[in-house]
């Protein structure tokens, strides 16, 4: 094995962490008899050689040796190596990607293309591995074939042939998933795959297999889903809960031993065998496409009897798992903890896939999750809570019932379930109202969870406290008061105070006292910022002396940040901070600096002296720093008509390359001049260019007054209101305030349209 590995000039190559001369050791580690060494080697491959999906020259050089590993039956944990090869070779670079590649990315793109070509060229070995004795290899091989093989018709035929004789439930699910993957990658095959999946969904012998077929059907051929998909899936989940557990997930098929013909993936007469193949696609026993109803009438292949000898499970086939300090080891340990006691740990993945396929069918998805949240199975409820968060985060809809059911989980004695529910509710802000009483009850029952501490950072409020505070519910005040009495104040207490508004007014005294006692050392910003944020939100002008002490004594380390927070507080206090005027005037005398702009903004809010601040803000508008120019534009807008003299300068910024500066300048232009045409045109252009500016734009449109019926602005706002997708929803990531921002956008759109004519609000 590894013939020629020492002849490769590994030292001339690099991976994510430097010279690649350690790669031969990693490759040999993958073949080790020691489970810990194998796992460490696999972790090293993902961590350095294939770091975050990157492909380096050393990654390309590894490919032949990885293929040697996967075909050697003496190597353990080969399934993990198959998955690694699939990841290395499975990158798709479509035409849109190619058009966006710049000169610095050319080499990387070439590596991806070479990796895909090299792994695809050797993908034929996965045909043999799909029947390997190692269940872990059989588990990984179907997706490798679906992702990498050049001849999808052959792949589909093999998947169909293998399904009836595969003894492992988890591997059978992988075969179905691979068929869905082929359909997504090769759209001309989607119809025939959908027909087969429909057969499986209605006639397969196990509820897990039927659920897997429905999940893939939702992804690749959603029109083939049954009209009553919610009760069908709910019935499958009940069936899975009541099914007796059997070794290895095996179930005796209902049709075993009969002469039932296989359902298979239909082939068509125009399918051609692959060149060099001794296998032709099997005949098509299914009805011709489009010739009959969606409801399948042909029996699907039953799982035939298998050799009664003991068969190792797919999990066992992955090799002996040992606790290791690697990332792979930690993830595996977390997975084991998460799924301890589950009868079907793969069910959650199937349901997530189904939800992805259902996409914007919010009503069906909500009904399905509501049914799961009523399940007697806590694991199903944990999954449903998390998926509810994902649904609400990405899609708009009526969620009162779903949120109330999530709230009911807070009282469950299983800590993971209650914790998952509170984390979902904290992201909902006002949408969490149906769970308010449940949150308050949990808060009262668990004072130990009011503040969470970590070894590597400042403490933070518990999710139940945050959820209740973000609702503006005064029942969160005692928890915040307790948090403010701790040695180190929770970093997010100020934001929570702001959400509570007037209800948190009793906390002003302790905020002021803690700020007065604060030592102004190098850690001052971290300790003072939550206190200043709380006082700012409460507009607690009586705290002006304490804020001035911080402003004057800010240390060098993060001093600019601390002064900014203090100036914002003074500006929020308004005329109540009059004793700060001399200090603010002194700062204003340093024009051209960020602190001068911030001080001018505060001075205007406190004194209303436009003559003193206007020259400073005009100079700030000419700054080299975009951030400073934006701050100056916002501050000038606050002056209104008193800053009319800057209108030409603001108008000039409407063509600036920085979109956010254009938006701020356009809003300020309207505020100082009252001219709407130029402002609205600039704002609507920005709206289309960047969805993340929409809240800011809508705020301005709402302040302008009712948007004229039939105008371009009215059309844009109405289009937003009828969209089911949240404006800031992202694939693969999200922010903790995304739901709140989107709901705010909807409210602003309605406000801007209000009075624009009959039926102005959807």
C-alpha positions in Angstrom: 0.0 0.0 0.0 1.0 3.6 -0.6 3.5 2.7 -3.3 5.3 5.9 -4.4 4.1 8.0 -1.4 7.7 8.9 -0.4 8.5 10.0 -4.0 6.0 12.8 -3.8 7.6 16.1 -2.9 5.2 16.9 0.0 7.5 19.5 1.5 7.1 21.7 -1.6 3.3 21.8 -1.0 1.3 23.5 1.6 -2.0 22.9 3.4 -4.1 25.2 5.7 -1.4 25.2 8.4 1.9 25.3 6.5 4.2 22.8 4.8 2.4 19.5 3.8 5.3 17.2 4.8 3.1 15.7 7.5 0.5 14.4 5.0 2.2 10.9 4.5 1.9 10.4 8.3 -1.8 11.3 8.1 -2.4 8.9 5.3 -0.7 6.1 7.1 -2.7 6.9 10.2 -5.9 6.3 8.3 -4.7 2.7 7.8 -3.6 2.2 11.4 -5.0 -0.6 13.6 -5.3 1.9 16.4 -8.8 3.5 16.4 -7.5 6.6 18.1 -4.8 7.1 15.5 -7.2 6.6 12.7 -9.6 9.2 14.1 -6.7 11.7 14.7 -5.6 11.2 11.1 -9.1 11.7 9.7 -9.4 14.9 11.8 -6.0 16.1 10.5 -7.2 15.5 6.9 -10.3 17.6 7.4 -8.5 20.1 9.5 -5.5 20.8 7.3 -5.5 19.0 4.0 -9.2 19.6 3.2 -9.7 22.6 5.6 -13.2 23.9 5.4 -13.7 22.2 2.0 -10.5 23.8 0.4 -8.5 21.8 -2.1 -4.7 22.3 -2.1 -2.0 20.7 -4.3 -1.4 18.3 -1.4 -5.2 17.4 -1.4 -4.9 16.5 -5.1 -1.8 14.4 -4.4 -3.7 12.5 -1.7 -6.5 11.2 -4.0 -4.8 8.1 -5.4 -3.7 7.0 -1.9 -7.2 7.6 -0.5 -8.6 5.3 -3.2 -6.1 2.6 -2.2 -7.4 2.8 1.3 -11.1 2.5 0.4 -10.6 -0.7 -1.7 -8.5 -2.5 0.9 -10.8 -4.7 3.1 -8.1 -4.8 5.7 -8.5 -1.1 6.5 -11.0 -0.2 9.2 -13.2 2.9 9.1 -13.1 3.0 5.3 -16.6 4.6 5.3 -15.0 7.8 6.7 -12.4 7.8 3.9 -15.2 7.3 1.3 -16.9 10.4 2.8 -13.7 12.3 2.6 -13.2 11.5 -1.1 -16.9 12.5 -1.7 -16.2 15.8 -0.1 -13.0 16.4 -2.0 -14.4 15.6 -5.4 -18.0 16.7 -4.9 -17.6 20.5 -5.4 -19.7 21.8 -8.3 -18.4 24.9 -10.1 -21.3 26.1 -12.2 -21.2 28.8 -14.9 -22.3 31.5 -12.4 -19.4 30.6 -10.1 -16.9 30.7 -13.0 -18.1 34.2 -14.0 -17.4 35.5 -10.6 -13.9 34.1 -10.1 -11.2 36.8 -9.9 -7.5 36.4 -10.5 -6.7 35.5 -6.9 -9.2 32.7 -7.0 -8.1 31.1 -10.3 -5.7 28.6 -8.8 -8.2 27.5 -6.2 -10.9 27.0 -8.8 -8.5 25.0 -10.9 -7.8 22.7 -7.9 -11.5 22.1 -7.4 -11.9 21.2 -11.0 -8.9 18.8 -10.9 -10.2 17.2 -7.7 -13.6 16.6 -9.2 -12.1 15.1 -12.3 -9.7 12.9 -10.4 -12.2 11.5 -7.9 -14.9 11.1 -10.6 -12.4 9.2 -12.8 -12.0 6.6 -10.0 -15.7 6.6 -8.9 -16.3 3.2 -10.4 -14.9 1.6 -7.3 -17.9 2.7 -5.4 -20.0 0.3 -7.4 -18.3 -2.6 -5.7 -18.3 -0.9 -2.3 -22.1 -0.6 -2.3 -22.2 -4.3 -1.4 -19.1 -4.3 0.9 -19.1 -6.4 4.0 -18.4 -3.3 6.1 -21.8 -1.6 6.8 -20.0 1.7 7.3 -18.7 1.6 3.8 -22.1 0.6 2.4 -23.5 3.6 4.3 -21.1 6.0 2.6 -21.0 4.5 -0.9 -24.5 5.5 -2.2 -24.0 9.2 -1.8 -20.5 8.9 -3.3 -21.9 7.3 -6.4 -24.7 9.8 -6.6 -22.3 12.7 -6.2 -19.4 11.6 -8.3 -20.3 9.0 -10.9 -20.6 10.2 -14.5 -23.4 7.8 -15.5 -26.5 8.5 -13.3 -28.7 5.9 -15.1 -26.3 3.1 -14.0 -26.2 4.6 -10.5 -30.0 4.6 -10.3 -30.2 1.0 -11.5 -27.7 -0.1 -8.9 -29.5 1.7 -6.1 -32.7 -0.1 -7.1 -31.1 -3.5 -7.2 -29.4 -3.1 -3.9 -32.4 -1.9 -1.9 -34.3 -5.2 -1.7 -31.2 -7.1 -0.4 -29.7 -4.5 1.9 -30.2 -5.7 5.6 -29.4 -2.4 7.3 -32.2 0.2 7.7 -29.8 3.1 7.9 -28.1 2.0 4.7 -31.4 1.6 3.0 -32.2 5.2 3.9 -28.9 6.2 2.3 -29.8 4.4 -0.9 -33.0 6.4 -1.1 -31.2 9.7 -0.3 -28.7 8.9 -3.0 -31.6 8.5 -5.5 -32.9 11.9 -4.5 -29.4 13.3 -4.9 -29.2 12.0 -8.5 -32.5 13.5 -9.3 -31.4 16.9 -8.1 -28.1 16.8 -10.0 -29.6 15.4 -13.2 -33.0 17.0 -13.6 -34.1 14.9 -16.7 -34.1 11.9 -14.4 -36.3 13.6 -11.7 -39.6 12.3 -13.1 -38.6 8.6 -13.0 -37.0 9.0 -9.6 -40.1 10.7 -8.4 -42.3 7.8 -9.6 -40.1 5.3 -7.8 -40.1 7.4 -4.6 -43.9 7.6 -4.8 -44.1 3.9 -4.9 -41.8 3.5 -2.0 -43.6 6.2 0.0 -46.9 4.2 -0.3 -45.8 0.6 -0.4 -42.4 0.1 1.3 -42.4 -2.3 4.2 -40.9 0.0 6.9 -42.2 3.4 8.1 -38.7 4.8 8.1 -38.2 3.9 4.4 -41.6 5.4 3.5 -40.6 8.6 5.4 -37.3 8.7 3.6 -39.0 8.4 0.3 -41.4 11.2 1.1 -38.5 13.4 2.2 -36.6 12.9 -1.1 -39.8 13.3 -3.0 -40.4 16.7 -1.4 -36.9 17.7 -2.5 -36.8 16.5 -6.1 -40.4 16.1 -7.2 -42.7 17.9 -4.8 -45.7 17.7 -7.1 -45.7 14.0 -6.4 -46.3 14.4 -2.7 -49.7 13.1 -1.4 -52.2 15.8 -0.8 -52.6 14.7 2.8 -48.9 14.7 3.4 -49.2 16.0 7.1 -51.5 13.1 8.3 -49.4 10.6 6.3 -46.1 11.8 7.9 -47.8 12.0 11.4 -49.0 8.4 10.9 -45.5 7.3 10.0 -44.1 8.9 13.1 -46.7 7.2 15.3 -45.9 3.9 13.6 -42.2 4.4 14.2 -42.8 5.1 17.9 -44.9 1.9 18.3 -42.7 -0.4 16.3 -40.7 -2.9 18.4 -36.9 -2.3 18.4 -35.0 -5.0 16.6 -31.3 -5.7 16.3 -29.5 -3.6 13.8 -32.8 -1.8 12.8 -33.8 -4.9 10.7 -37.5 -5.6 10.2 -39.0 -8.7 8.6 -40.6 -7.4 5.4 -44.3 -7.9 4.9 -44.0 -9.2 1.4 -40.9 -11.3 1.9 -40.9 -14.6 0.1 -43.7 -13.6 -2.3 -43.5 -13.3 -6.1 -44.1 -9.6 -5.9 -42.2 -8.0 -8.8 -39.7 -5.3 -8.0 -40.9 -1.7 -8.3 -37.4 -0.3 -9.0 -36.5 3.0 -10.5 -38.2 3.0 -13.9 -35.9 3.1 -16.9 -37.1 4.2 -20.3 -36.7 2.8 -23.7 -34.4 5.6 -24.7 -31.9 4.9 -22.0 -28.6 3.7 -23.3 -26.3 1.5 -21.4 -23.0 3.1 -20.4 -20.1 2.4 -22.7 -18.1 -0.5 -21.5 -20.8 -1.7 -19.2 -21.9 -5.3 -19.2 -25.2 -4.2 -17.5 -28.1 -2.6 -19.4 -30.7 -0.7 -17.5 -33.5 -2.9 -16.3 -36.9 -2.7 -18.1 -39.4 -0.2 -17.0 -42.4 -1.8 -15.2 -43.9 1.6 -14.2 -46.7 3.4 -16.1 -45.5 5.8 -18.7 -44.8 9.3 -17.5 -47.9 11.4 -17.4 -50.1 8.5 -18.4 -51.9 8.0 -15.1 -52.7 9.5 -11.6 -50.0 10.5 -9.2 -51.1 7.9 -6.7 -48.9 4.8 -7.4 -50.7 1.6 -8.1 -47.8 -0.7 -8.8 -46.2 -2.7 -5.9 -42.8 -1.5 -4.8 -40.0 -3.9 -4.3 -40.2 -5.6 -0.9 -37.0 -6.1 1.1 -36.2 -9.8 0.4 -35.1 -12.2 3.1 -31.5 -12.0 3.9 -29.0 -14.5 5.3 -30.0 -15.1 8.9 -26.4 -14.9 10.1 -25.8 -11.9 12.4 -25.1 -8.7 10.5 -23.1 -5.9 12.0 -24.9 -2.6 12.2 -23.8 0.4 10.2 -22.8 2.2 13.3 -20.7 -0.7 14.4 -19.2 -0.9 10.9 -17.6 2.4 11.3 -15.1 0.9 13.6 -14.3 0.9 17.3 -15.1 4.4 18.6 -12.9 5.7 21.3 -12.9 9.1 23.1 -10.4 11.3 21.4 -9.6 15.0 21.7 -10.1 15.6 18.0 -12.9 17.6 16.4 -14.2 14.4 14.8 -14.2 12.7 18.2 -16.0 15.5 19.9 -18.6 15.6 17.2 -19.1 11.9 17.5 -19.4 12.1 21.2 -22.0 14.9 21.0 -23.9 12.9 18.4 -24.0 9.9 20.7 -25.2 12.0 23.7 -27.8 13.7 21.6 -29.2 10.3 20.3 -28.9 8.3 23.5 -32.2 6.4 23.9 -33.5 7.2 20.4 -35.1 4.3 18.6 -34.4 5.9 15.2 -31.8 8.6 15.4 -32.0 9.2 11.7 -35.7 10.2 11.9 -34.8 13.9 12.7 -32.6 14.1 9.5 -35.4 12.7 7.4 -37.9 15.3 8.8 -35.4 18.1 8.2 -35.0 17.0 4.6 -38.8 16.9 4.3 -39.1 20.4 5.6 -36.5 21.6 3.2 -38.5 20.1 0.4 -41.8 21.5 1.6 -40.1 24.9 1.4 -42.8 27.7 1.4 -45.7 25.4 2.4 -45.8 27.0 5.8 -49.2 25.7 6.7 -48.2 22.1 6.1 -45.0 22.5 7.9 -46.6 24.3 10.9 -49.3 21.5 11.2 -46.6 18.8 11.0 -44.5 20.5 13.7 -47.6 21.0 15.9 -48.3 17.3 15.7 -44.7 16.5 16.6 -44.8 18.9 19.6 -47.8 16.9 20.9 -45.9 13.6 20.6 -45.3 11.5 23.7 -41.7 11.0 22.5 -39.4 13.6 24.0 -36.8 13.2 21.2 -39.4 14.0 18.6 -40.5 17.0 20.5 -36.8 18.2 20.8 -36.5 17.9 17.1 -39.8 19.7 16.5 -38.8 22.6 18.8 -35.5 23.1 16.9 -37.2 22.8 13.5 -39.9 25.2 14.6 -37.1 27.7 15.2 -35.8 27.1 11.7 -39.2 27.5 10.2 -40.1 30.8 11.9 -36.6 32.1 11.3 -37.0 31.8 7.5 -40.7 32.1 6.8 -43.5 34.4 7.7 -46.8 33.0 8.9 -49.3 32.7 11.7 -47.4 30.9 14.4 -49.5 31.5 17.6 -50.4 27.8 18.1 -46.9 26.6 17.3 -45.3 29.1 19.7 -47.7 28.1 22.5 -46.8 24.5 22.0 -43.1 25.3 22.1 -43.8 27.2 25.3 -45.4 24.1 26.8 -42.1 22.3 26.5 -40.6 24.7 29.1 -42.3 22.7 31.9 -40.9 19.4 30.8 -38.4 17.8 33.3 -36.1 16.8 30.4 -33.5 19.7 30.6 -32.5 19.5 26.9 -36.1 19.9 25.8 -36.8 22.9 28.1 -33.5 24.5 27.1 -34.2 24.0 23.4 -37.6 25.7 23.8 -36.2 28.7 25.7 -33.5 29.2 23.1 -36.1 29.2 20.3 -38.4 31.6 22.2 -35.6 34.1 22.9 -35.2 34.7 19.1 -38.9 35.4 18.6 -39.2 38.8 20.5 -42.9 39.8 20.1 -43.9 36.6 18.4 -43.2 34.7 21.7 -46.3 36.3 23.3 -48.4 33.1 23.3 -45.7 31.5 25.5 -45.3 34.5 27.9 -47.0 32.8 30.9 -44.9 29.6 30.3 -41.7 31.7 30.2 -42.6 33.5 33.4 -43.4 30.2 35.2 -40.0 28.7 34.1 -38.3 31.9 35.2 -39.8 31.7 38.7 -38.9 28.0 39.0 -35.3 28.3 37.9 -33.5 31.3 39.4 -30.2 29.5 38.9 -30.6 29.9 35.2 -31.1 33.6 35.2 -27.4 34.2 34.4 -25.1 31.8 32.5 -21.3 31.9 33.0 -18.5 30.6 30.7 -14.8 30.2 31.3 -13.8 32.2 28.3 -15.9 35.3 28.5 -18.3 37.5 30.5 -21.5 36.1 31.9 -24.8 36.4 29.9 -28.5 36.3 30.7 -30.2 33.0 30.5 -32.4 32.4 27.4 -35.6 32.5 29.5 -34.8 35.9 30.9 -34.0 37.2 27.5 -37.1 35.8 25.9 -39.3 37.4 28.5 -37.5 40.7 28.5 -37.7 40.9 24.7 -41.5 40.6 25.0 -41.4 43.7 27.2 -42.8 41.6 30.1 -42.2 43.2 33.5 -41.9 39.8 35.1 -38.3 39.7 33.8 -37.3 42.7 36.0 -36.5 40.7 39.2 -34.1 38.5 37.2 -32.4 41.6 35.7 -32.1 43.2 39.1 -30.4 40.1 40.4 -28.1 40.0 37.5 -27.1 43.6 38.2 -26.0 42.7 41.7 -23.5 40.1 40.6 -19.8 40.8 40.8 -19.7 40.9 37.0 -22.7 42.2 35.2 -24.1 40.1 32.3 -22.9 41.6 29.0 -26.4 41.7 27.5 -28.3 43.2 30.4 -28.4 46.6 28.8 -30.2 45.4 25.7 -32.7 43.5 27.8 -33.4 46.8 29.8 -34.0 48.5 26.4 -36.5 45.9 25.4 -38.5 46.3 28.6 -38.6 50.1 28.3 -40.5 51.9 31.0 -41.1 48.6 32.9 -37.4 48.6 33.7 -37.3 52.1 35.1 -36.9 50.7 38.7 -33.4 49.5 37.6 -32.1 52.9 36.9 -30.8 53.3 40.5 -28.7 50.1 40.5 -27.4 50.8 37.0 -26.2 54.2 38.2 -24.7 52.9 41.3 -22.8 50.1 39.5 -21.5 52.7 37.0 -20.3 55.0 39.8 -18.4 52.1 41.5 -16.7 51.0 38.2 -13.0 51.0 38.1 -11.8 52.7 34.9 -9.0 50.3 34.1 -8.3 48.4 30.8 -11.4 46.3 31.4 -13.7 49.3 31.8 -15.4 49.0 28.4 -16.5 45.4 28.9 -17.9 46.2 32.4 -19.4 49.7 31.6 -21.0 49.1 28.2 -24.0 47.0 29.5 -24.6 49.7 32.2 -24.4 52.5 29.8 -26.7 50.7 27.3 -29.3 50.3 30.1 -29.1 53.9 31.1 -29.3 55.0 27.5 -32.4 53.0 26.9 -34.1 54.4 30.1 -33.0 58.0 29.2 -31.9 58.2 32.8 -30.7 61.8 32.8 -30.1 61.7 36.6 -27.1 59.5 35.8 -25.3 62.3 33.9 -22.6 62.7 36.7 -21.7 59.0 36.5 -21.6 59.1 32.7 -19.4 62.2 32.7 -16.9 60.4 35.0 -16.6 57.6 32.5 -16.3 60.0 29.6 -13.5 61.9 31.3 -11.6 58.9 32.7 -11.8 56.5 29.8 -8.6 54.4 29.6 -6.5 54.2 26.5 -7.4 50.6 25.8 -10.8 50.7 24.1 -11.2 54.2 25.3 -12.7 55.4 22.0 -15.4 52.7 22.3 -16.1 53.7 25.9 -16.4 57.4 25.0 -18.8 56.6 22.2 -21.1 54.7 24.6 -20.9 57.5 27.1 -21.7 60.2 24.4 -24.7 58.1 23.2 -26.0 58.0 26.7 -25.7 61.8 27.1 -27.5 62.3 23.8 -30.3 60.0 24.9 -30.7 62.0 28.1 -31.3 65.2 26.1 -31.8 68.4 28.1 -31.6 66.5 31.3 -27.8 66.2 30.7 -27.3 70.0 30.6 -24.4 69.8 33.0 -22.5 67.9 30.3 -22.6 70.9 27.8 -19.1 72.3 28.7 -17.6 68.8 28.2 -19.3 68.3 24.9 -18.3 71.8 23.7 -14.7 70.9 24.5 -14.9 67.7 22.4 -16.6 69.5 19.5 -13.5 71.8 19.2 -11.6 68.8 17.8 -13.2 68.8 14.3 -12.5 66.0 11.9 -12.5 63.3 14.5 -15.1 60.6 15.2 -15.4 61.8 18.8 -16.1 65.3 17.6 -19.0 64.1 15.4 -20.4 62.0 18.2 -20.0 64.9 20.7 -21.7 67.3 18.2 -24.7 64.9 17.9 -24.9 64.7 21.7 -24.6 68.5 22.1 -27.4 69.1 19.6 -29.6 66.6 21.6 -28.8 68.3 24.9 -28.6 72.0 24.0 -30.2 72.4 20.6 -27.3 74.7 19.6 -27.2 74.2 15.8 -24.6 76.9 15.3 -22.1 75.1 17.5 -22.5 71.7 15.9 -23.1 72.4 12.2 -19.5 73.2 11.2 -18.3 70.1 12.9 -20.8 67.9 11.2 -20.0 69.4 7.8 -16.4 68.6 8.3 -17.3 65.1 9.4 -19.1 64.7 6.1 -15.8 65.2 4.3 -13.9 62.5 6.4 -11.8 59.8 4.7 -13.6 57.2 6.8 -17.0 56.0 5.5 -18.2 55.3 9.0 -17.5 58.9 10.1 -19.2 60.3 7.0 -22.3 58.1 7.8 -22.3 59.3 11.4 -22.2 62.9 10.2 -25.0 62.4 7.7 -27.2 60.9 10.4 -26.5 63.7 12.8 -27.1 66.4 10.1 -30.5 64.8 9.4 -31.4 65.1 13.1 -30.9 68.9 12.7 -33.6 69.0 10.1 -34.1 72.3 8.1 -31.5 74.0 10.3 -28.9 72.1 8.3 -30.5 72.9 4.9 -27.1 74.4 3.8 -25.6 70.9 3.5 -28.3 69.7 1.0 -25.9 69.9 -2.1 -23.2 68.0 -0.2 -25.7 65.3 0.7 -27.0 65.2 -2.8 -23.5 64.5 -4.1 -23.2 61.5 -1.8 -26.1 59.8 -3.6 -23.6 58.6 -6.2 -21.1 57.3 -3.7 -19.9 53.7 -4.1 -20.8 52.7 -0.5 -24.4 51.7 -0.4 -25.0 52.4 3.3 -23.6 55.9 2.9 -25.9 56.5 0.0 -28.9 55.5 2.1 -27.9 57.7 5.1 -27.2 60.6 2.8 -30.6 60.2 1.0 -32.5 60.1 4.3 -30.6 63.1 5.6 -31.3 65.0 2.4 -35.0 64.5 2.9 -34.8 65.5 6.5 -32.9 68.8 5.8 -34.7 69.8 2.6 -38.0 68.1 2.5 -37.4 66.9 -1.0 -38.8 63.4 -1.5 -38.2 62.6 -5.2 -34.4 62.2 -5.0 -34.6 60.5 -1.7 -37.2 58.0 -2.6 -35.5 57.1 -5.9 -32.2 56.5 -4.1 -33.8 54.5 -1.3 -35.7 52.2 -3.7 -32.6 51.5 -5.7 -30.8 50.6 -2.5 -33.8 48.4 -1.5 -33.3 46.3 -4.6 -29.5 46.2 -4.3 -29.3 45.0 -0.7 -32.1 43.5 1.3 -30.4 44.4 4.6 -31.0 48.1 4.1 -34.8 47.6 3.9 -35.6 48.3 7.5 -33.7 51.6 7.4 -35.4 52.5 4.1 -38.9 51.5 5.4 -38.3 53.7 8.5 -37.8 56.7 6.4 -40.8 55.9 4.1 -43.0 55.5 7.2 -41.9 58.9 8.5 -42.6 60.6 5.2 -46.3 59.8 5.6 -48.7 57.7 3.6 -47.0 56.5 0.4 -49.1 57.6 -2.6 -51.3 54.9 -4.1 -49.9 53.5 -7.3 -46.4 54.8 -6.7 -43.2 52.8 -7.1 -42.7 52.9 -3.4 -46.2 51.5 -2.8 -45.5 48.7 -5.2 -42.2 47.8 -3.5 -43.8 47.8 0.0 -46.8 45.7 -1.1 -44.5 43.2 -2.7 -42.6 42.9 0.6 -45.8 42.3 2.5 -47.0 39.5 0.3 -43.7 37.7 0.3 -43.7 34.6 2.5 -39.9 34.4 2.8 -38.3 36.7 5.4 -36.3 39.4 3.8 -33.1 38.5 5.7 -33.4 34.7 5.6 -30.1 33.0 4.7 -29.2 29.5 3.7 -26.6 28.1 6.2 -26.7 30.9 8.7 -28.8 33.4 10.7 -28.6 36.2 13.2 -30.3 36.2 16.6 -32.3 39.3 15.8 -33.3 38.3 12.3 -37.0 37.5 13.2 -37.3 40.8 15.1 -35.8 42.8 12.2 -38.1 41.2 9.7 -41.2 41.7 11.8 -40.2 45.3 12.3 -39.9 45.7 8.5 -43.4 44.3 8.0 -44.8 46.7 10.6 -43.0 49.7 8.9 -44.3 48.7 5.5 -47.9 48.7 6.8 -47.3 52.0 8.5 -46.0 53.6 5.4 -48.9 52.3 3.3 -51.6 53.2 5.9 -54.0 55.7 4.4 -52.7 55.3 0.9 -56.1 54.1 -0.3 -58.7 51.4 0.2 -57.1 48.1 1.0 -53.6 49.6 1.5 -52.6 47.1 4.1 -52.7 43.5 3.1 
